[in-house]
Amino acid sequence: MKFPLLALLALHTVALAAPVEKLTDFELTDQEVKPRTYRFPKTKVTVMTVADKKGSEQLAPWIQRIRDRYETRIDIDGIADMSSVPGILQGAVRNSFRKKLTYSVMLDWKGSVVKQFGYKKGVANIYLIDHAGRIVKQVSGPVSDAGAQELFKEIDSVISELLAK
């Protein structure tokens, strides 16, 4: 009896962690308290990074490789999962982001948007999103040559499809 219950629980947990097929439009604020709205369809494909504090340590090499290759041909954005930050500390954490970062990062204080992605905590999560809002590819963990090449192949394919329309 225990095994079927554990199996059911495991399947339920996996289902909760799976990304949605198509993202819903969303709005979050960044560290400057500026509203950032994502609505689909978009004119470009997007690479979205999603991470908690620990996972954010792995993001810079991913972002650098993607920027070097695609420059302005794609949108690159990021969401920080801030759901574990107590309300009383949110202002201090936001100020810390302001001081450390020169680029905008969307802050998801409730964790409701990052749930759509089904991201893995503790590691960098890189998502390729087509112009319609569908998650085409997900890569998690530290950057590797193989992982970057796999992601680039998918990005090239999605860009080609968009240009063909």
C-alpha positions in Angstrom: 0.0 0.0 0.0 2.8 2.4 0.8 4.4 2.0 -2.7 1.4 3.1 -4.7 0.9 6.1 -2.5 4.6 7.1 -2.8 4.4 6.6 -6.6 1.3 8.8 -6.8 2.9 11.5 -4.6 6.1 11.4 -6.8 4.0 11.8 -10.0 2.0 14.6 -8.5 5.3 16.4 -7.5 6.7 16.0 -11.0 3.5 17.3 -12.5 3.7 20.4 -10.3 7.3 21.0 -11.5 6.6 20.7 -15.2 6.5 24.0 -17.2 3.2 25.1 -18.7 2.8 24.6 -22.4 2.1 28.3 -23.1 2.9 31.1 -20.7 0.2 33.4 -19.7 0.8 37.2 -19.9 2.3 38.6 -16.7 3.5 41.7 -15.0 6.1 42.0 -12.3 8.2 44.9 -11.0 12.0 45.1 -11.2 14.4 46.2 -8.6 13.7 49.9 -9.5 10.0 49.2 -8.9 9.3 49.7 -12.6 6.5 47.5 -13.9 7.6 45.0 -16.5 4.9 43.4 -18.6 5.1 40.3 -20.8 2.4 39.9 -23.3 2.3 37.4 -26.1 2.6 37.3 -29.1 5.9 39.2 -29.2 8.0 40.3 -32.2 11.1 38.4 -31.0 11.9 35.2 -29.3 12.9 35.4 -25.7 15.5 33.7 -23.5 14.2 33.9 -20.0 16.4 33.1 -17.0 14.7 32.0 -13.8 16.6 31.5 -10.5 16.6 31.7 -6.8 19.6 33.1 -4.9 21.7 30.0 -5.2 20.8 29.5 -8.9 21.6 33.1 -9.8 25.3 32.3 -9.2 25.3 30.2 -12.4 23.6 32.8 -14.7 26.3 35.1 -15.8 28.2 32.7 -18.0 25.0 31.6 -19.7 23.9 35.2 -20.3 27.3 36.2 -21.6 27.4 33.4 -24.2 23.8 34.1 -25.3 24.5 37.9 -25.6 27.8 37.3 -27.5 26.1 35.2 -30.1 22.7 36.9 -30.5 23.2 40.5 -29.4 19.9 42.3 -30.1 18.3 39.6 -32.3 16.5 38.1 -29.3 15.2 39.4 -26.0 17.0 38.3 -22.9 15.3 38.7 -19.6 15.4 37.4 -16.0 13.1 36.6 -13.1 14.3 36.2 -9.6 12.2 33.9 -7.4 11.8 36.0 -4.2 9.0 33.9 -2.6 11.2 32.8 0.3 12.0 36.4 1.3 9.9 37.5 4.3 7.8 40.7 3.7 9.7 42.7 6.2 13.0 42.1 4.3 11.7 42.8 0.8 12.8 46.5 0.8 16.3 45.6 1.9 16.6 42.8 -0.7 15.3 45.1 -3.4 18.0 47.7 -2.4 20.6 45.1 -2.6 19.6 44.3 -6.2 19.7 48.0 -7.1 23.2 48.3 -5.8 24.6 45.1 -7.4 22.9 45.1 -10.8 23.0 47.5 -13.7 20.3 45.7 -15.7 16.6 45.1 -14.9 15.6 41.8 -13.2 11.9 41.1 -12.5 11.2 40.2 -8.9 8.6 37.5 -8.2 7.8 38.0 -4.6 4.8 35.6 -4.5 6.4 32.9 -6.8 3.3 32.8 -9.0 5.1 33.6 -12.3 8.1 31.3 -11.7 5.6 28.4 -11.1 4.6 28.7 -14.8 8.1 27.7 -15.7 8.4 24.7 -13.4 11.9 25.8 -12.7 14.5 23.8 -10.6 15.6 25.5 -7.4 19.2 26.0 -6.6 20.4 26.1 -10.2 20.3 28.4 -13.2 17.3 27.8 -15.4 17.3 29.0 -19.0 14.1 29.0 -21.1 13.7 29.6 -24.8 10.2 31.1 -25.4 8.9 31.5 -28.9 7.0 34.6 -30.0 3.7 33.1 -29.0 4.7 32.4 -25.4 5.4 28.7 -25.7 8.4 27.2 -23.8 10.4 25.5 -26.6 13.5 24.5 -24.6 14.7 24.4 -21.0 18.3 24.0 -19.8 19.2 23.9 -16.1 22.5 24.0 -14.2 25.9 25.6 -14.9 26.8 26.4 -18.4 28.5 23.8 -20.5 29.7 23.8 -24.1 27.2 21.0 -25.0 24.3 22.7 -23.2 25.1 26.0 -24.9 25.3 24.4 -28.3 22.0 22.6 -27.8 20.3 25.8 -26.7 21.8 27.8 -29.7 20.6 25.1 -32.1 17.0 25.6 -30.8 17.3 29.4 -30.8 18.5 29.4 -34.4 15.6 27.1 -35.3 12.9 29.3 -33.6 14.4 32.5 -35.1 14.3 30.8 -38.6 10.6 29.8 -38.1 9.7 33.3 -37.0 11.5 34.9 -40.0 9.7 32.5 -42.4 6.3 33.7 -41.3 
